[in-house]
Amino acid sequence: MKPLAPAPNLVQQVHDAILAAIAAGELAPGGRVIQEQLARKLGVSRQPVQQALLLLRNQGLLREAPGRGLEVVSMDPDQLQPMYEMRAAVEGLAARLAAQRGAERAARQGPALIEAGRKAVASGSLARTVAADMRFHEFLYGLSGNPLVAPAMAPHWASIQRAMGEILTHDETPRDIWDQHAAVLDAVAAGDADDAERLARAHIDQAAAFMLQRLRGAG
């Protein structure tokens, strides 16, 4: 008898829904986050909402607001820049190792992820586009064969998802992102480790430059 895969628990589902709302700007920086309202909108009790909010606070997306409960934290370029620098190094390593260890699987399975990403962009759904982006990067992590790559990135994915939301709300960026993904995949599938690493790092560096310029310009 094949074991059943456990369904996502309710707290994680609530966490993901609130994170998506923050990424989409529905919960704006500085805006108060009210448990009762969220529970009502999501059709759940207050308990999973409370636990999800604590997770988001620990991940740095929410903070205590004196006399107001919790509020959404503004994105700080000085905090995001080190994260992007670390991410560029990890993504570059993952792509290099993927080209060395997973070229055949990349060629076989990767094109479907690229197609799914382009369809997500065409759908106009931010949630689908962010999810497709995450699946592509997680695919590279798996291809790398290094079991420490995904855990190294895991603590940062909430902030990355939020940054993606800001990047992907601009019409000029989503299609370029999937062109970049396709180029990385081609290099990995060809077994070209040097080019795969270079393209993966450039992909993250470009996203970082776009995001940091916007935040500092707004500031």
C-alpha positions as CSV (number, residue, x, y, z in Angstrom):
1,M,0.0,0.0,0.0
2,K,1.4,3.4,-1.1
3,P,1.6,6.0,1.7
4,L,-0.5,9.0,1.2
5,A,1.2,12.4,0.9
6,P,0.1,14.6,3.7
7,A,-2.1,17.6,2.7
8,P,-0.7,21.0,3.5
9,N,-1.8,22.0,7.0
10,L,-4.2,24.8,7.7
11,V,-1.6,27.1,9.3
12,Q,0.7,26.8,6.2
13,Q,-2.2,27.5,3.9
14,V,-3.2,30.6,5.9
15,H,0.5,31.7,5.9
16,D,0.7,31.3,2.2
17,A,-2.5,33.3,1.6
18,I,-1.4,36.2,3.8
19,L,2.1,36.2,2.2
20,A,0.5,36.3,-1.3
21,A,-1.7,39.2,-0.2
22,I,1.5,41.1,1.1
23,A,3.3,40.3,-2.2
24,A,0.4,41.5,-4.3
25,G,0.2,44.8,-2.3
26,E,-3.3,43.9,-0.9
27,L,-1.7,44.3,2.6
28,A,0.3,47.4,2.2
29,P,3.5,48.4,4.1
30,G,2.6,50.1,7.3
31,G,-1.0,48.7,7.1
32,R,-2.4,47.1,10.2
33,V,-3.0,43.3,10.1
34,I,-6.2,42.3,12.0
35,Q,-6.7,38.7,12.9
36,E,-10.5,38.8,13.0
37,Q,-10.7,40.3,9.5
38,L,-8.3,37.8,8.0
39,A,-10.1,34.9,9.7
40,R,-13.4,36.1,8.3
41,K,-12.0,36.6,4.8
42,L,-10.3,33.2,4.7
43,G,-13.2,31.4,6.3
44,V,-11.1,29.9,9.2
45,S,-10.9,30.4,13.0
46,R,-8.6,32.9,14.6
47,Q,-6.1,30.2,15.8
48,P,-4.5,29.3,12.5
49,V,-4.4,33.0,11.6
50,Q,-2.6,33.8,14.8
51,Q,0.0,31.1,14.2
52,A,0.5,32.2,10.6
53,L,1.0,35.8,11.7
54,L,3.6,34.7,14.2
55,L,5.5,32.9,11.5
56,L,5.4,35.9,9.2
57,R,6.6,38.1,12.1
58,N,9.5,35.7,12.7
59,Q,10.3,35.8,8.9
60,G,10.5,39.6,9.1
61,L,7.4,40.5,7.1
62,L,5.4,41.7,10.0
63,R,6.3,43.6,13.2
64,E,4.8,44.8,16.4
65,A,3.1,48.2,16.2
66,P,2.7,49.8,19.6
67,G,-1.0,49.8,20.4
68,R,-1.9,48.4,17.0
69,G,-1.0,44.8,17.0
70,L,0.9,43.8,13.9
71,E,1.7,45.8,10.7
72,V,3.3,45.0,7.4
73,V,7.0,45.9,7.3
74,S,8.3,48.1,4.5
75,M,10.9,46.4,2.3
76,D,14.4,47.7,3.2
77,P,17.0,47.8,0.4
78,D,19.8,47.6,3.0
79,Q,18.4,44.3,4.2
80,L,17.5,42.9,0.8
81,Q,20.9,43.5,-0.8
82,P,22.8,41.0,1.4
83,M,20.1,38.5,0.8
84,Y,20.3,38.9,-3.0
85,E,24.1,38.7,-2.8
86,M,23.9,35.4,-1.0
87,R,21.2,34.1,-3.3
88,A,23.2,34.9,-6.4
89,A,26.1,32.8,-5.0
90,V,23.8,29.9,-4.1
91,E,21.8,30.0,-7.3
92,G,25.1,30.1,-9.3
93,L,26.4,27.1,-7.4
94,A,23.1,25.2,-7.9
95,A,23.2,25.8,-11.7
96,R,26.8,24.8,-12.0
97,L,26.2,21.5,-10.1
98,A,23.0,20.9,-12.0
99,A,24.9,21.2,-15.3
100,Q,27.4,18.7,-14.0
101,R,25.0,16.2,-12.4
102,G,21.6,16.7,-13.9
103,A,21.9,17.7,-17.6
104,E,19.8,14.8,-18.9
105,R,17.0,15.4,-16.4
106,A,17.1,19.1,-17.1
107,A,16.6,18.5,-20.9
108,R,13.8,16.0,-20.2
109,Q,11.8,17.8,-17.5
110,G,12.8,21.4,-17.7
111,P,10.9,22.6,-20.8
112,A,7.6,21.8,-19.2
113,L,8.5,24.2,-16.3
114,I,9.4,27.0,-18.8
115,E,6.1,26.5,-20.6
116,A,4.2,26.5,-17.4
117,G,5.9,29.7,-16.4
118,R,5.0,31.5,-19.6
119,K,1.4,30.3,-19.3
120,A,1.3,31.7,-15.7
121,V,2.5,35.1,-17.0
122,A,-0.1,35.0,-19.8
123,S,-2.8,34.3,-17.2
124,G,-2.1,37.6,-15.4
125,S,-2.1,35.8,-12.1
126,L,0.6,37.0,-9.8
127,A,0.2,34.0,-7.5
128,R,0.6,31.5,-10.4
129,T,3.6,33.4,-11.7
130,V,5.4,33.5,-8.4
131,A,4.6,29.8,-7.8
132,A,6.0,28.9,-11.3
133,D,9.1,30.9,-10.6
134,M,9.6,29.1,-7.3
135,R,9.1,25.6,-8.9
136,F,11.8,26.4,-11.5
137,H,14.4,27.4,-8.9
138,E,13.5,24.4,-6.7
139,F,14.0,22.2,-9.8
140,L,17.5,23.5,-10.1
141,Y,18.2,22.9,-6.5
142,G,17.1,19.3,-6.9
143,L,19.2,18.9,-10.0
144,S,22.3,20.1,-8.1
145,G,22.4,17.0,-6.1
146,N,23.6,19.0,-3.1
147,P,21.2,18.5,-0.2
148,L,22.3,21.7,1.5
149,V,21.2,24.1,-1.3
150,A,17.4,24.1,-0.7
151,P,17.8,24.4,3.2
152,A,20.2,27.3,2.7
153,M,17.5,29.2,0.7
154,A,14.5,28.1,2.7
155,P,14.6,30.8,5.4
156,H,14.7,33.5,2.8
157,W,11.8,32.4,0.5
158,A,9.1,34.5,2.2
159,S,11.1,37.7,1.6
160,I,12.0,36.5,-1.9
161,Q,8.3,35.9,-2.7
162,R,7.5,39.4,-1.5
163,A,10.2,40.8,-3.7
164,M,9.0,38.8,-6.6
165,G,5.6,40.3,-6.2
166,E,7.1,43.8,-6.6
167,I,9.1,42.8,-9.6
168,L,6.4,40.8,-11.4
169,T,3.8,43.6,-11.1
170,H,5.7,45.5,-13.9
171,D,4.8,44.5,-17.4
172,E,8.3,44.7,-18.8
173,T,9.8,42.1,-16.4
174,P,7.9,38.8,-16.4
175,R,8.6,37.7,-19.9
176,D,12.3,38.7,-19.6
177,I,12.5,36.6,-16.5
178,W,11.3,33.5,-18.3
179,D,13.7,34.2,-21.2
180,Q,16.4,34.2,-18.6
181,H,15.1,31.0,-17.0
182,A,15.1,29.3,-20.4
183,A,18.7,30.4,-21.1
184,V,19.8,28.9,-17.7
185,L,18.0,25.7,-18.5
186,D,19.6,25.4,-21.9
187,A,23.1,25.8,-20.4
188,V,22.3,23.2,-17.7
189,A,20.8,20.8,-20.3
190,A,23.9,21.2,-22.4
191,G,26.2,20.4,-19.5
192,D,27.9,23.8,-19.7
193,A,28.6,24.4,-16.0
194,D,30.5,27.7,-16.5
195,D,27.7,29.3,-18.6
196,A,24.9,27.9,-16.3
197,E,26.6,29.5,-13.3
198,R,27.2,32.8,-15.1
199,L,23.6,33.0,-16.4
200,A,22.1,32.1,-13.0
201,R,24.0,34.7,-11.2
202,A,23.2,37.3,-13.8
203,H,19.5,36.5,-13.5
204,I,19.6,37.1,-9.7
205,D,21.8,40.2,-10.0
206,Q,19.4,41.7,-12.6
207,A,16.4,41.1,-10.3
208,A,18.3,42.6,-7.4
209,A,19.3,45.7,-9.4
210,F,15.7,46.3,-10.5
211,M,14.3,45.9,-7.0
212,L,17.0,47.9,-5.2
213,Q,16.7,50.7,-7.7
214,R,12.9,50.9,-7.2
215,L,13.1,50.9,-3.5
216,R,15.9,53.5,-3.2
217,G,14.2,55.6,-5.8
218,A,11.0,55.5,-3.9
219,G,12.9,56.3,-0.7
